[in-house]
Each structure stands twice: as structure tokens, then as C-alpha cells.
Amino acid sequence: MAYKTQPGTAPPPPGAPIQWMESIPLIPNCPPGLEYLTQIDQIIVEQKVSLLEAFTEWEVKNKYAIYNGAGQQAYFAFEESDGCERLCCGAARGYTLHIVDNFQKEVAKITRPFLCCGNLCCQNETTIEAPPGNVIGVVRQQFGCASHNFAIYTPDGEAQLEIHGPNECGFGFACNCCADKVFKVKTLEGDTIGDIRKKWTGMTREYFTDADTFTVKFPIDLNVNTKATLIAATFLIDFLCFEDNNASR
């Protein structure tokens, strides 16, 4: 596949231009702008570091760069949310994430409503639209005794996949702070077909910021709407499990 360079937000190696994936022709039954997802089996979601947040603990709007497995930037996502909710509610805030392509065209929108009970007992839910106005998937939090679990649904309410988080009471989550945190993507029959992995990014970044990096792996032939909904699930996992680092800082 050919690539081109263009101004963006991905951090290239010193002296190297940013690499953006080139446009792909429209594909039948694929939301415009999501054609990239039909050709890949993993993505990398990297939250951009905010120095203001790192040094003041003022919760700012999140920004994310989205790459393919080769490190080429395909999308950029930025948060729209209420300033009072960010200040008072932190990770429990409602948000809209706008996903744009390398031409700054919005190709998808992810929405999570504010819940007054935050991350404690409510069933958190997020919806993805592609293009904006056309719902293609829903992510709902499921009951988990000591883990964050989720399910992916079609717009009609048909369950498609389940996401099982790590045991948060076990050694692998809390005590082994330098380990990746893996959320397994499973079929309704219980077969693991992928994962959402929160990467360990180093002591300095983990301690002073809540800017996280995730890899999302899925079958290359998975329905493109379901792939996009897994991206929405990644953002929800980031907010629910890793966004509020004030206590650890």
C-alpha cells in the first residue's frame, strides 16, 4: 500500500515526516471513511500527553492518534465535553469523541452520556455513529465481580461479542504495575478472537500522566462496523479503568 506524508499529530522519529495512510476507494456496505479498517487486523490508540494535566491535575480534553500496525497514522480523535464535568467528575464525565481522517473529515462519532453514579454501579454505555447520525454499534458495561466486562451490540440490540477484563483483585492487575493489562475479546460461545491491551508505557509517563497506549487486535475479516465498535470500547475502557490517575500521582 502506498503512503503519503501530511501534517498531523503522530510523533515521528527525529527528522522523519509523519506518515499517513493514503485514501482507499469507497467499499460497498462500509461506512465512508472506515475503509482502512477492512484491510487491517490491529490498531494502536495513543493518547496524547497534556503537560497542563501532568503538572496541574486539571482534567483537559483528551486527544488520541490512531495508527495501523505499521505505525502509519490513519485517524485522529478528539474529545468534546463539559468543562465542569471534567473538573468535578473526572473520568465519570460524559463525552463525545470525534474521529477524523487525514483530510480532517469527521468519519465517526462516539458518545457516552454522563451518569451521576459514575463508574460505581451504573451500566456505562457508549454509542458509535459512522458517518455521524448513523448508529453502527453500541458498547454496554456488564456485571463483573472483580473486573470490567463489556458486550458489543448491533444497533438493533443483537449481542455480537464480549470483552472480559483482567481480575482487578489479582497480582496481574494491581500488584504487577509494570505489566500490560489485557481485555480479551470473545465470541458469545467463549472463544477468544482478539484483545484490547493497555500497554505499559514506562514509569515516568505512567506516574505523571494518564495518557495511555492501547493495541486492539481482531480478525481481519471481522465486520467493519464491529471493528469500529471495538475502538469505541477501547475509549470506554480507557475512561473507566485508566483515566483517573490522581490517586497514584
PyRosetta script that sets phi, psi and omega in degrees:
from pyrosetta import init, pose_from_sequence

init()
pose = pose_from_sequence("MAYKTQPGTAPPPPGAPIQWMESIPLIPNCPPGLEYLTQIDQIIVEQKVSLLEAFTEWEVKNKYAIYNGAGQQAYFAFEESDGCERLCCGAARGYTLHIVDNFQKEVAKITRPFLCCGNLCCQNETTIEAPPGNVIGVVRQQFGCASHNFAIYTPDGEAQLEIHGPNECGFGFACNCCADKVFKVKTLEGDTIGDIRKKWTGMTREYFTDADTFTVKFPIDLNVNTKATLIAATFLIDFLCFEDNNASR")
pose.set_psi(1, 140.2)
pose.set_omega(1, 178.7)
pose.set_phi(2, -84.1)
pose.set_psi(2, 152.7)
pose.set_omega(2, 178.6)
pose.set_phi(3, -129.8)
pose.set_psi(3, 162.1)
pose.set_omega(3, 175.3)
pose.set_phi(4, -137.9)
pose.set_psi(4, 160.7)
pose.set_omega(4, 178.9)
pose.set_phi(5, -104.6)
pose.set_psi(5, 148.1)
pose.set_omega(5, -177.1)
pose.set_phi(6, -166.1)
pose.set_psi(6, 151.7)
pose.set_omega(6, -178.0)
pose.set_phi(7, -56.0)
pose.set_psi(7, 138.4)
pose.set_omega(7, -179.7)
pose.set_phi(8, -165.3)
pose.set_psi(8, -156.2)
pose.set_omega(8, -172.8)
pose.set_phi(9, -121.0)
pose.set_psi(9, -3.1)
pose.set_omega(9, -179.1)
pose.set_phi(10, -70.9)
pose.set_psi(10, 140.8)
pose.set_omega(10, -179.6)
pose.set_phi(11, -84.6)
pose.set_psi(11, 101.0)
pose.set_omega(11, -179.0)
pose.set_phi(12, -78.2)
pose.set_psi(12, 164.9)
pose.set_omega(12, 172.6)
pose.set_phi(13, -59.8)
pose.set_psi(13, 156.7)
pose.set_omega(13, -178.9)
pose.set_phi(14, -53.6)
pose.set_psi(14, 127.2)
pose.set_omega(14, 177.6)
pose.set_phi(15, 83.3)
pose.set_psi(15, -5.3)
pose.set_omega(15, -177.9)
pose.set_phi(16, -99.2)
pose.set_psi(16, 142.1)
pose.set_omega(16, 177.2)
pose.set_phi(17, -74.9)
pose.set_psi(17, 158.6)
pose.set_omega(17, 176.3)
pose.set_phi(18, -72.1)
pose.set_psi(18, 136.2)
pose.set_omega(18, -179.0)
pose.set_phi(19, -103.9)
pose.set_psi(19, 125.3)
pose.set_omega(19, 178.0)
pose.set_phi(20, -116.2)
pose.set_psi(20, 141.9)
pose.set_omega(20, 174.2)
pose.set_phi(21, -65.4)
pose.set_psi(21, 141.2)
pose.set_omega(21, 179.6)
pose.set_phi(22, -79.8)
pose.set_psi(22, 155.1)
pose.set_omega(22, -178.2)
pose.set_phi(23, -59.6)
pose.set_psi(23, 145.9)
pose.set_omega(23, 177.8)
pose.set_phi(24, -113.6)
pose.set_psi(24, 139.5)
pose.set_omega(24, 179.5)
pose.set_phi(25, -57.8)
pose.set_psi(25, 154.7)
pose.set_omega(25, 178.5)
pose.set_phi(26, -57.5)
pose.set_psi(26, 142.3)
pose.set_omega(26, -179.4)
pose.set_phi(27, -119.5)
pose.set_psi(27, 132.7)
pose.set_omega(27, 179.2)
pose.set_phi(28, -56.9)
pose.set_psi(28, 141.0)
pose.set_omega(28, 177.4)
pose.set_phi(29, 63.8)
pose.set_psi(29, 20.0)
pose.set_omega(29, 176.5)
pose.set_phi(30, -119.6)
pose.set_psi(30, 127.2)
pose.set_omega(30, 178.3)
pose.set_phi(31, -55.7)
pose.set_psi(31, 134.4)
pose.set_omega(31, -178.8)
pose.set_phi(32, -55.6)
pose.set_psi(32, 131.1)
pose.set_omega(32, 180.0)
pose.set_phi(33, 98.3)
pose.set_psi(33, -16.1)
pose.set_omega(33, 179.7)
pose.set_phi(34, -100.5)
pose.set_psi(34, 13.0)
pose.set_omega(34, -179.2)
pose.set_phi(35, -59.9)
pose.set_psi(35, -30.4)
pose.set_omega(35, 177.7)
pose.set_phi(36, -52.3)
pose.set_psi(36, -40.8)
pose.set_omega(36, -171.7)
pose.set_phi(37, -67.5)
pose.set_psi(37, -21.0)
pose.set_omega(37, -178.5)
pose.set_phi(38, -70.9)
pose.set_psi(38, -18.1)
pose.set_omega(38, -172.1)
pose.set_phi(39, -108.1)
pose.set_psi(39, 4.4)
pose.set_omega(39, -175.8)
pose.set_phi(40, -128.2)
pose.set_psi(40, 159.2)
pose.set_omega(40, 178.4)
pose.set_phi(41, -118.9)
pose.set_psi(41, 6.9)
pose.set_omega(41, 173.4)
pose.set_phi(42, -160.9)
pose.set_psi(42, 155.7)
pose.set_omega(42, 174.1)
pose.set_phi(43, -135.3)
pose.set_psi(43, 161.5)
pose.set_omega(43, 175.4)
pose.set_phi(44, -121.8)
pose.set_psi(44, 128.0)
pose.set_omega(44, 179.5)
pose.set_phi(45, -113.3)
pose.set_psi(45, 117.4)
pose.set_omega(45, -177.2)
pose.set_phi(46, -119.5)
pose.set_psi(46, 115.7)
pose.set_omega(46, 176.4)
pose.set_phi(47, -75.0)
pose.set_psi(47, 136.9)
pose.set_omega(47, -178.5)
pose.set_phi(48, -81.2)
pose.set_psi(48, 138.0)
pose.set_omega(48, -177.2)
pose.set_phi(49, -73.2)
pose.set_psi(49, 134.2)
pose.set_omega(49, 174.0)
pose.set_phi(50, -109.6)
pose.set_psi(50, 116.7)
pose.set_omega(50, 178.7)
pose.set_phi(51, -66.9)
pose.set_psi(51, -33.3)
pose.set_omega(51, 177.7)
pose.set_phi(52, -60.5)
pose.set_psi(52, -45.1)
pose.set_omega(52, -179.6)
pose.set_phi(53, -69.5)
pose.set_psi(53, -37.9)
pose.set_omega(53, -178.1)
pose.set_phi(54, -62.7)
pose.set_psi(54, -38.6)
pose.set_omega(54, -172.8)
pose.set_phi(55, -100.0)
pose.set_psi(55, -17.8)
pose.set_omega(55, -177.7)
pose.set_phi(56, -116.5)
pose.set_psi(56, -13.9)
pose.set_omega(56, -174.8)
pose.set_phi(57, 63.6)
pose.set_psi(57, 17.0)
pose.set_omega(57, 172.7)
pose.set_phi(58, -79.3)
pose.set_psi(58, 121.9)
pose.set_omega(58, -176.1)
pose.set_phi(59, -74.4)
pose.set_psi(59, 114.8)
pose.set_omega(59, -178.6)
pose.set_phi(60, -102.4)
pose.set_psi(60, 170.4)
pose.set_omega(60, 177.5)
pose.set_phi(61, -67.5)
pose.set_psi(61, 132.9)
pose.set_omega(61, -178.0)
pose.set_phi(62, -76.6)
pose.set_psi(62, 148.9)
pose.set_omega(62, 173.9)
pose.set_phi(63, -134.4)
pose.set_psi(63, 142.1)
pose.set_omega(63, -176.4)
pose.set_phi(64, -135.7)
pose.set_psi(64, 140.5)
pose.set_omega(64, 167.7)
pose.set_phi(65, -102.2)
pose.set_psi(65, 139.7)
pose.set_omega(65, -177.4)
pose.set_phi(66, -119.7)
pose.set_psi(66, 121.8)
pose.set_omega(66, -175.0)
pose.set_phi(67, -116.4)
pose.set_psi(67, 160.5)
pose.set_omega(67, 167.8)
pose.set_phi(68, -85.3)
pose.set_psi(68, -179.7)
pose.set_omega(68, -176.5)
pose.set_phi(69, -64.7)
pose.set_psi(69, -21.2)
pose.set_omega(69, 179.3)
pose.set_phi(70, -88.0)
pose.set_psi(70, 2.2)
pose.set_omega(70, 179.2)
pose.set_phi(71, 84.7)
pose.set_psi(71, 13.6)
pose.set_omega(71, 178.1)
pose.set_phi(72, -90.6)
pose.set_psi(72, 129.7)
pose.set_omega(72, -176.7)
pose.set_phi(73, -74.5)
pose.set_psi(73, 130.8)
pose.set_omega(73, -179.7)
pose.set_phi(74, -110.0)
pose.set_psi(74, -35.1)
pose.set_omega(74, -176.4)
pose.set_phi(75, -144.4)
pose.set_psi(75, 166.2)
pose.set_omega(75, 172.0)
pose.set_phi(76, -135.6)
pose.set_psi(76, 137.7)
pose.set_omega(76, -179.0)
pose.set_phi(77, -122.1)
pose.set_psi(77, 137.3)
pose.set_omega(77, 177.8)
pose.set_phi(78, -136.2)
pose.set_psi(78, 147.0)
pose.set_omega(78, -172.7)
pose.set_phi(79, -90.2)
pose.set_psi(79, 141.4)
pose.set_omega(79, 167.9)
pose.set_phi(80, -119.2)
pose.set_psi(80, 120.5)
pose.set_omega(80, -178.1)
pose.set_phi(81, -156.2)
pose.set_psi(81, 169.0)
pose.set_omega(81, -178.4)
pose.set_phi(82, -82.7)
pose.set_psi(82, 132.9)
pose.set_omega(82, -177.9)
pose.set_phi(83, -61.9)
pose.set_psi(83, -38.2)
pose.set_omega(83, 179.4)
pose.set_phi(84, -66.3)
pose.set_psi(84, -39.4)
pose.set_omega(84, 178.0)
pose.set_phi(85, -65.4)
pose.set_psi(85, -39.8)
pose.set_omega(85, 178.6)
pose.set_phi(86, -62.6)
pose.set_psi(86, -41.2)
pose.set_omega(86, -177.4)
pose.set_phi(87, -72.6)
pose.set_psi(87, -43.9)
pose.set_omega(87, -172.1)
pose.set_phi(88, -92.6)
pose.set_psi(88, -29.8)
pose.set_omega(88, -172.9)
pose.set_phi(89, -110.9)
pose.set_psi(89, -13.5)
pose.set_omega(89, 176.9)
pose.set_phi(90, 57.9)
pose.set_psi(90, -126.2)
pose.set_omega(90, -175.8)
pose.set_phi(91, -68.9)
pose.set_psi(91, -15.5)
pose.set_omega(91, -179.2)
pose.set_phi(92, -82.0)
pose.set_psi(92, -0.8)
pose.set_omega(92, -174.9)
pose.set_phi(93, -66.8)
pose.set_psi(93, 156.9)
pose.set_omega(93, 169.5)
pose.set_phi(94, -80.1)
pose.set_psi(94, 157.8)
pose.set_omega(94, -178.7)
pose.set_phi(95, -156.7)
pose.set_psi(95, 158.6)
pose.set_omega(95, 165.9)
pose.set_phi(96, -123.2)
pose.set_psi(96, 127.3)
pose.set_omega(96, 176.6)
pose.set_phi(97, -107.5)
pose.set_psi(97, 124.4)
pose.set_omega(97, 178.1)
pose.set_phi(98, -98.4)
pose.set_psi(98, 125.4)
pose.set_omega(98, 178.4)
pose.set_phi(99, -106.1)
pose.set_psi(99, 121.7)
pose.set_omega(99, -178.3)
pose.set_phi(100, -119.0)
pose.set_psi(100, 155.1)
pose.set_omega(100, 178.2)
pose.set_phi(101, -92.8)
pose.set_psi(101, -171.0)
pose.set_omega(101, -175.4)
pose.set_phi(102, -73.0)
pose.set_psi(102, -4.4)
pose.set_omega(102, 173.4)
pose.set_phi(103, -103.5)
pose.set_psi(103, 14.0)
pose.set_omega(103, 179.9)
pose.set_phi(104, 63.5)
pose.set_psi(104, 23.8)
pose.set_omega(104, 176.3)
pose.set_phi(105, -93.1)
pose.set_psi(105, 130.5)
pose.set_omega(105, 179.4)
pose.set_phi(106, -73.3)
pose.set_psi(106, 120.8)
pose.set_omega(106, -178.3)
pose.set_phi(107, -107.7)
pose.set_psi(107, -16.7)
pose.set_omega(107, -179.8)
pose.set_phi(108, -156.9)
pose.set_psi(108, 156.6)
pose.set_omega(108, 177.7)
pose.set_phi(109, -137.7)
pose.set_psi(109, 131.6)
pose.set_omega(109, -178.3)
pose.set_phi(110, -117.4)
pose.set_psi(110, 129.0)
pose.set_omega(110, -174.8)
pose.set_phi(111, -126.0)
pose.set_psi(111, 133.8)
pose.set_omega(111, 172.5)
pose.set_phi(112, -128.3)
pose.set_psi(112, 120.6)
pose.set_omega(112, -179.8)
pose.set_phi(113, -74.0)
pose.set_psi(113, 152.9)
pose.set_omega(113, 175.7)
pose.set_phi(114, -71.9)
pose.set_psi(114, 137.2)
pose.set_omega(114, 176.0)
pose.set_phi(115, -121.9)
pose.set_psi(115, 128.1)
pose.set_omega(115, -175.7)
pose.set_phi(116, -65.4)
pose.set_psi(116, -23.6)
pose.set_omega(116, 179.5)
pose.set_phi(117, -91.2)
pose.set_psi(117, 2.9)
pose.set_omega(117, 171.1)
pose.set_phi(118, 58.8)
pose.set_psi(118, -130.0)
pose.set_omega(118, -174.2)
pose.set_phi(119, -93.8)
pose.set_psi(119, 5.9)
pose.set_omega(119, -168.2)
pose.set_phi(120, -84.5)
pose.set_psi(120, -66.5)
pose.set_omega(120, -171.6)
pose.set_phi(121, -125.9)
pose.set_psi(121, -6.0)
pose.set_omega(121, -178.6)
pose.set_phi(122, -80.4)
pose.set_psi(122, 155.9)
pose.set_omega(122, 173.8)
pose.set_phi(123, -88.3)
pose.set_psi(123, 97.8)
pose.set_omega(123, 179.3)
pose.set_phi(124, -66.9)
pose.set_psi(124, 145.5)
pose.set_omega(124, -176.9)
pose.set_phi(125, -144.4)
pose.set_psi(125, 144.1)
pose.set_omega(125, 175.2)
pose.set_phi(126, -136.7)
pose.set_psi(126, 147.7)
pose.set_omega(126, -176.7)
pose.set_phi(127, -124.4)
pose.set_psi(127, 139.2)
pose.set_omega(127, 176.7)
pose.set_phi(128, -115.3)
pose.set_psi(128, 135.6)
pose.set_omega(128, 177.9)
pose.set_phi(129, -119.4)
pose.set_psi(129, 133.9)
pose.set_omega(129, 177.1)
pose.set_phi(130, -153.3)
pose.set_psi(130, 115.9)
pose.set_omega(130, -11.4)
pose.set_phi(131, -65.9)
pose.set_psi(131, 168.0)
pose.set_omega(131, -179.7)
pose.set_phi(132, -50.1)
pose.set_psi(132, 130.5)
pose.set_omega(132, -175.8)
pose.set_phi(133, 105.0)
pose.set_psi(133, -14.0)
pose.set_omega(133, -179.4)
pose.set_phi(134, -119.3)
pose.set_psi(134, 102.8)
pose.set_omega(134, -178.1)
pose.set_phi(135, -70.2)
pose.set_psi(135, 128.8)
pose.set_omega(135, 179.2)
pose.set_phi(136, -117.9)
pose.set_psi(136, -9.2)
pose.set_omega(136, -179.6)
pose.set_phi(137, -174.3)
pose.set_psi(137, 157.4)
pose.set_omega(137, -179.4)
pose.set_phi(138, -135.2)
pose.set_psi(138, 139.6)
pose.set_omega(138, 175.0)
pose.set_phi(139, -115.9)
pose.set_psi(139, 127.5)
pose.set_omega(139, 178.8)
pose.set_phi(140, -124.4)
pose.set_psi(140, 136.2)
pose.set_omega(140, 175.7)
pose.set_phi(141, -70.8)
pose.set_psi(141, 139.0)
pose.set_omega(141, 179.3)
pose.set_phi(142, -111.9)
pose.set_psi(142, 163.5)
pose.set_omega(142, 179.3)
pose.set_phi(143, -64.4)
pose.set_psi(143, 136.6)
pose.set_omega(143, 173.9)
pose.set_phi(144, -146.4)
pose.set_psi(144, 124.8)
pose.set_omega(144, -176.2)
pose.set_phi(145, -63.8)
pose.set_psi(145, -45.3)
pose.set_omega(145, -178.5)
pose.set_phi(146, -137.6)
pose.set_psi(146, 28.9)
pose.set_omega(146, -179.0)
pose.set_phi(147, -154.5)
pose.set_psi(147, 161.8)
pose.set_omega(147, 174.6)
pose.set_phi(148, -96.1)
pose.set_psi(148, 116.3)
pose.set_omega(148, 179.9)
pose.set_phi(149, -119.8)
pose.set_psi(149, 152.0)
pose.set_omega(149, -175.7)
pose.set_phi(150, -142.6)
pose.set_psi(150, 163.3)
pose.set_omega(150, 173.4)
pose.set_phi(151, -134.3)
pose.set_psi(151, 146.2)
pose.set_omega(151, 179.2)
pose.set_phi(152, -107.2)
pose.set_psi(152, 132.3)
pose.set_omega(152, -176.6)
pose.set_phi(153, -125.0)
pose.set_psi(153, 154.6)
pose.set_omega(153, 169.2)
pose.set_phi(154, -76.5)
pose.set_psi(154, 167.5)
pose.set_omega(154, 176.6)
pose.set_phi(155, -58.5)
pose.set_psi(155, -23.6)
pose.set_omega(155, 180.0)
pose.set_phi(156, -85.6)
pose.set_psi(156, 0.1)
pose.set_omega(156, 178.4)
pose.set_phi(157, 90.7)
pose.set_psi(157, 11.0)
pose.set_omega(157, 178.7)
pose.set_phi(158, -84.3)
pose.set_psi(158, 124.6)
pose.set_omega(158, 179.8)
pose.set_phi(159, -68.5)
pose.set_psi(159, 137.6)
pose.set_omega(159, -178.7)
pose.set_phi(160, -117.2)
pose.set_psi(160, -51.9)
pose.set_omega(160, -176.2)
pose.set_phi(161, -139.7)
pose.set_psi(161, 162.7)
pose.set_omega(161, 173.8)
pose.set_phi(162, -122.2)
pose.set_psi(162, 150.3)
pose.set_omega(162, 177.3)
pose.set_phi(163, -124.0)
pose.set_psi(163, 121.3)
pose.set_omega(163, -176.7)
pose.set_phi(164, -111.6)
pose.set_psi(164, 117.2)
pose.set_omega(164, -179.7)
pose.set_phi(165, -81.1)
pose.set_psi(165, 167.3)
pose.set_omega(165, 178.5)
pose.set_phi(166, -70.4)
pose.set_psi(166, 159.0)
pose.set_omega(166, 177.2)
pose.set_phi(167, -69.8)
pose.set_psi(167, 112.0)
pose.set_omega(167, -174.8)
pose.set_phi(168, -77.3)
pose.set_psi(168, -8.0)
pose.set_omega(168, 175.8)
pose.set_phi(169, -94.8)
pose.set_psi(169, -5.8)
pose.set_omega(169, -174.4)
pose.set_phi(170, -93.1)
pose.set_psi(170, 172.7)
pose.set_omega(170, -178.7)
pose.set_phi(171, -61.2)
pose.set_psi(171, -36.0)
pose.set_omega(171, -174.3)
pose.set_phi(172, -69.2)
pose.set_psi(172, -18.7)
pose.set_omega(172, -177.9)
pose.set_phi(173, -101.9)
pose.set_psi(173, -59.1)
pose.set_omega(173, -171.4)
pose.set_phi(174, -89.0)
pose.set_psi(174, -48.5)
pose.set_omega(174, -172.4)
pose.set_phi(175, -74.0)
pose.set_psi(175, -41.6)
pose.set_omega(175, 179.3)
pose.set_phi(176, -88.0)
pose.set_psi(176, 78.0)
pose.set_omega(176, -171.0)
pose.set_phi(177, -69.3)
pose.set_psi(177, -16.7)
pose.set_omega(177, -177.2)
pose.set_phi(178, -93.0)
pose.set_psi(178, 6.6)
pose.set_omega(178, -177.8)
pose.set_phi(179, -93.2)
pose.set_psi(179, 153.7)
pose.set_omega(179, 169.9)
pose.set_phi(180, -65.1)
pose.set_psi(180, 151.1)
pose.set_omega(180, 175.2)
pose.set_phi(181, -109.8)
pose.set_psi(181, 120.0)
pose.set_omega(181, -170.2)
pose.set_phi(182, -110.0)
pose.set_psi(182, 126.1)
pose.set_omega(182, 173.5)
pose.set_phi(183, -108.9)
pose.set_psi(183, 112.8)
pose.set_omega(183, -173.6)
pose.set_phi(184, -81.4)
pose.set_psi(184, 133.7)
pose.set_omega(184, 176.6)
pose.set_phi(185, -95.5)
pose.set_psi(185, 120.9)
pose.set_omega(185, -174.3)
pose.set_phi(186, -125.5)
pose.set_psi(186, 152.8)
pose.set_omega(186, 170.2)
pose.set_phi(187, -73.8)
pose.set_psi(187, 170.5)
pose.set_omega(187, 178.3)
pose.set_phi(188, -65.8)
pose.set_psi(188, -19.1)
pose.set_omega(188, 177.2)
pose.set_phi(189, -86.2)
pose.set_psi(189, -5.1)
pose.set_omega(189, 176.6)
pose.set_phi(190, 98.1)
pose.set_psi(190, 5.4)
pose.set_omega(190, 179.2)
pose.set_phi(191, -83.8)
pose.set_psi(191, 132.1)
pose.set_omega(191, 178.3)
pose.set_phi(192, -78.8)
pose.set_psi(192, 123.9)
pose.set_omega(192, -178.5)
pose.set_phi(193, -119.7)
pose.set_psi(193, -1.0)
pose.set_omega(193, -179.6)
pose.set_phi(194, 177.3)
pose.set_psi(194, -171.2)
pose.set_omega(194, 177.0)
pose.set_phi(195, -160.1)
pose.set_psi(195, 160.3)
pose.set_omega(195, 171.3)
pose.set_phi(196, -114.6)
pose.set_psi(196, 114.8)
pose.set_omega(196, -170.2)
pose.set_phi(197, -117.2)
pose.set_psi(197, 118.8)
pose.set_omega(197, 173.9)
pose.set_phi(198, -83.6)
pose.set_psi(198, 116.7)
pose.set_omega(198, -173.6)
pose.set_phi(199, -82.7)
pose.set_psi(199, 143.1)
pose.set_omega(199, 170.3)
pose.set_phi(200, -74.2)
pose.set_psi(200, 123.4)
pose.set_omega(200, -172.4)
pose.set_phi(201, -110.0)
pose.set_psi(201, 10.9)
pose.set_omega(201, 178.2)
pose.set_phi(202, 106.8)
pose.set_psi(202, 151.7)
pose.set_omega(202, -172.9)
pose.set_phi(203, -60.5)
pose.set_psi(203, -44.9)
pose.set_omega(203, -175.5)
pose.set_phi(204, -62.4)
pose.set_psi(204, -49.7)
pose.set_omega(204, -177.2)
pose.set_phi(205, -68.1)
pose.set_psi(205, -40.4)
pose.set_omega(205, -178.9)
pose.set_phi(206, -66.3)
pose.set_psi(206, -37.4)
pose.set_omega(206, -174.3)
pose.set_phi(207, -77.8)
pose.set_psi(207, -40.9)
pose.set_omega(207, -171.7)
pose.set_phi(208, -95.6)
pose.set_psi(208, -14.1)
pose.set_omega(208, -178.5)
pose.set_phi(209, -136.7)
pose.set_psi(209, 167.2)
pose.set_omega(209, 170.5)
pose.set_phi(210, -111.6)
pose.set_psi(210, 26.9)
pose.set_omega(210, 177.6)
pose.set_phi(211, -82.6)
pose.set_psi(211, 112.0)
pose.set_omega(211, -171.8)
pose.set_phi(212, -110.0)
pose.set_psi(212, 161.2)
pose.set_omega(212, 175.3)
pose.set_phi(213, -124.7)
pose.set_psi(213, 132.0)
pose.set_omega(213, -179.9)
pose.set_phi(214, -123.7)
pose.set_psi(214, 146.6)
pose.set_omega(214, 164.9)
pose.set_phi(215, -113.1)
pose.set_psi(215, 137.9)
pose.set_omega(215, -179.6)
pose.set_phi(216, -122.4)
pose.set_psi(216, 118.8)
pose.set_omega(216, -178.8)
pose.set_phi(217, -114.8)
pose.set_psi(217, 140.0)
pose.set_omega(217, -178.4)
pose.set_phi(218, -155.3)
pose.set_psi(218, 162.5)
pose.set_omega(218, 177.1)
pose.set_phi(219, -62.0)
pose.set_psi(219, 140.1)
pose.set_omega(219, -177.3)
pose.set_phi(220, -64.3)
pose.set_psi(220, -26.7)
pose.set_omega(220, -179.2)
pose.set_phi(221, -93.2)
pose.set_psi(221, 10.2)
pose.set_omega(221, 177.1)
pose.set_phi(222, -65.2)
pose.set_psi(222, 145.1)
pose.set_omega(222, 179.0)
pose.set_phi(223, -53.1)
pose.set_psi(223, 136.1)
pose.set_omega(223, -174.2)
pose.set_phi(224, -62.7)
pose.set_psi(224, -34.0)
pose.set_omega(224, 177.7)
pose.set_phi(225, -64.3)
pose.set_psi(225, -38.2)
pose.set_omega(225, 179.0)
pose.set_phi(226, -69.6)
pose.set_psi(226, -38.5)
pose.set_omega(226, 175.4)
pose.set_phi(227, -59.2)
pose.set_psi(227, -45.5)
pose.set_omega(227, -179.8)
pose.set_phi(228, -63.9)
pose.set_psi(228, -36.4)
pose.set_omega(228, 179.2)
pose.set_phi(229, -68.3)
pose.set_psi(229, -30.5)
pose.set_omega(229, 174.1)
pose.set_phi(230, -65.0)
pose.set_psi(230, -32.9)
pose.set_omega(230, 174.6)
pose.set_phi(231, -64.7)
pose.set_psi(231, -43.1)
pose.set_omega(231, 177.0)
pose.set_phi(232, -60.9)
pose.set_psi(232, -39.3)
pose.set_omega(232, 177.9)
pose.set_phi(233, -63.8)
pose.set_psi(233, -35.7)
pose.set_omega(233, 179.0)
pose.set_phi(234, -61.9)
pose.set_psi(234, -44.0)
pose.set_omega(234, 178.5)
pose.set_phi(235, -64.0)
pose.set_psi(235, -40.9)
pose.set_omega(235, 178.8)
pose.set_phi(236, -63.4)
pose.set_psi(236, -41.7)
pose.set_omega(236, 177.1)
pose.set_phi(237, -61.8)
pose.set_psi(237, -40.8)
pose.set_omega(237, 179.2)
pose.set_phi(238, -60.1)
pose.set_psi(238, -46.2)
pose.set_omega(238, -178.5)
pose.set_phi(239, -68.0)
pose.set_psi(239, -43.1)
pose.set_omega(239, -174.4)
pose.set_phi(240, -74.7)
pose.set_psi(240, -35.3)
pose.set_omega(240, -169.5)
pose.set_phi(241, -108.0)
pose.set_psi(241, -26.3)
pose.set_omega(241, -168.9)
pose.set_phi(242, -133.1)
pose.set_psi(242, -1.3)
pose.set_omega(242, -173.0)
pose.set_phi(243, -76.7)
pose.set_psi(243, -37.3)
pose.set_omega(243, -173.0)
pose.set_phi(244, -95.4)
pose.set_psi(244, 94.5)
pose.set_omega(244, -178.6)
pose.set_phi(245, -103.6)
pose.set_psi(245, 10.4)
pose.set_omega(245, -174.4)
pose.set_phi(246, -59.2)
pose.set_psi(246, -38.4)
pose.set_omega(246, -178.5)
pose.set_phi(247, -64.2)
pose.set_psi(247, -41.4)
pose.set_omega(247, -177.7)
pose.set_phi(248, -73.5)
pose.set_psi(248, -25.6)
pose.set_omega(248, 179.8)
pose.set_phi(249, -77.8)
pose.dump_pdb("model.pdb")
